[in-house]
């Protein structure tokens, strides 16, 4: 069975990677799908994020990295995926993600959403928090892979 893990991944964090690794043991194939969202101003381009994720997941044979624009369920249908993966960190994530799961179900009834709870020690990490800390020169080495930390510091003109 194919699962899609959609998101902006700007940047990919250790929390994202944990979910990718764990889900790769549950599904035949996991497609990490970077959303092209024209209404957001990301730190990294879609191409940069795809390359970052590929580098971070190169040791996981059943993980594929791609990008898409538009509705996630349309992309999932195109890829013949039956599952959308979503990570849950805190209760507010659940409320938002449950609403999206219900909406997606109305758009495509054959696609299920599977929620995976993050590991407790990673539950406080979000891409936006990582960027905020890095903007002010804080240490993000414990939040993202080393290569991603270097790229963030370089992009922001900060020393890591």
Buried (B, 14 or more C-beta within 10 A) or exposed (E): EBBBBBBBBBBBBBBBBBBBBBBBEEBEBBBBBBBBEEEEEBBBEBEBBBBBBBBBBEEBEBBBBBBBEEEBBEBBBEBEBBBBBBBBBEEEBBEEBBEBBEEBBEEBEEBBBBBBEBEEEBBEBBBEBBBEBBEEEEEBEEBBBEEBBEBBBEBBEBEB
